[in-house]
Amino acid sequence: LAMAITAALGPGLPHAMLAIVLVAWAEFSRLMRGQVLAAKANDYVLAARALGAPAWRVLLRHVLPNAFPPVVVKGTLDIGNAIILTAALSFIGLGAIPPAPEWGAMIAAGQTKFEYWWVATFPGLAILSVVLGFNFLGDGLQDLLNPRLRDA
């Protein structure tokens, strides 16, 4: 879907970023909606409402702090997906325009130069290390923010 959106808008990094956002926002909105609905059903939210707390206070004090951590974890894990998707779009010529340094374009440039293996290898290793770093960050945040995993 991101490839079709970027192809319709034309090549360029802003168009690629817009396509990635349009593809990924639905997952985040579904996750946040589910977390808010689950947090609203908790007893402490019902108790705060019964005590007469205003809706904005219940939302800011009780619902959002309990609904937001899974969204943060998903966001850090999806940064890696966005990096790979951006590199893939640049690899096929729909991402950054060629004078701009972009890992996917560097891999595409090194694709035909087999005797110069490092032209494609080091951008690929950079993508691998950054995506792995963000995945480890997301995993660490999940361990930190999830009380069930924190106690184990």
N, C-alpha and C positions, 0 to 999 in steps of 0.2 A: 504494500500500500504506500509506503514511504517513497518507493521508487516511482510509482505512478504519479504521486503528488509532485515530486521534484521534477519529473519529466514534463509535467504540465506547466509548472511554474518557470522552468528553465534552470540551467546550471548555476551554481553559486552557493556559497556556504550559508547565507541567510535563508535561502529557499530550502536547503537541506535541513537546517535546524527547525524551521517551521514545519516541515513534513514529519520530523521525528516527534515534535510536540503534539501534532495532530494525531499521530498514531498512538502515542503513549498516554494521553490525558484520560482516556476512558477507563483504563485500569486503575489509575489513581483515584478517580472520582468514585468508582464502584467500591474500592477498598475503604475510602474515607466515609462513604455513606454507610457501609456495613459496620464500621467501627463506631460511628456516632449512634446508630440505632442500637447497637449492643450496649454502649455506655449509658444511653438514656434509660435503658431498662433496669439498670442497677439500683439497688435499694438506697444507696446514699444520694442518688439524684432524686429519687422520689421523696426521700426525707427532706432534702433541701427545698424542694418545691412545697412540701407540706408545711415547712417552717416559714414560708412566705418569701423565699429568696427570689429576686427578680430573674427573669429568663437570661439576661446577659451574664449575670453572676454565675448561674448554674452552668451556662455554656463555657465561660472562660475558666471557672474554678474546678469544675467536676468533669465535664464532658470532653473538652478538647485535650486536657493533659492525659487522659486515658485513651483517647482515640488517635492521637498524633504519632506515638512511637512506631507502630507498624508502617505508617506512611513514610516516616523518615528512613526506616530500614529498607523499604522497597525502593525509595529514591536513590539511596547509595548503591543498591544492587543494580538498579536500572541505568546508572551512569555508565557502567561497563557496556551494557547493551547499546546505549546511545553512541559511545565511542566506536564500537564495532560497526554499527549502522552508518555512521558518518564516514568511516574509512571505506566501507563497501561502496557507498554512493560516490565517493571520490575516486575509487578504483575504476568504476565504470564510466567516469567522466561527468557525473551529475553533482558532484560536491564542489569543493573549492576550485576556483579557476586557476590554471596552471602556475602562474608566478607565485601564488601563495603556497607556503610549505604546509603540506598535509600528508599524513602517514599513508593514506590510501593511494594518493597520487604518486608518492614515492615508491610504493610497492608496484604500482602499474608501470612506472618508468623503469624499474629494475627487472620487470618481467621478461623483457627481451634480451637482457644482458646476462647470459648465463656465466660468462667468464668473470664477470664482476658480481659475484654472489652477494657481497655485502651491501649493495645498493638496495636490495629488497629485504635482506635478512634483518638489518638493524631497525628499520621502521616496524617490521613485524614483531621483533622482540620488544620494542617500545610499547606497541599496542598490547602485547601479552602482559608486560609488567604493570602497566597502568590499570588495565582491566582486572588483573589479579589483585592489585592493591585495593581497588574500590570494592571488590568482592570480599576481601578480608576485612575491610572497614565495615561493610554492611553486616558481616557475620559477627564482628565484635560488638557493634551497636545492638544487634539483636540479643546477644548474650547479656549486655549491660542493661537494656531497657525492658526485657521480658522477665518479670518476677519469677515465673515458673522455672526458667533456665538459670536464673541467678542463684536460687537456693540449692540447686542440684550440684 
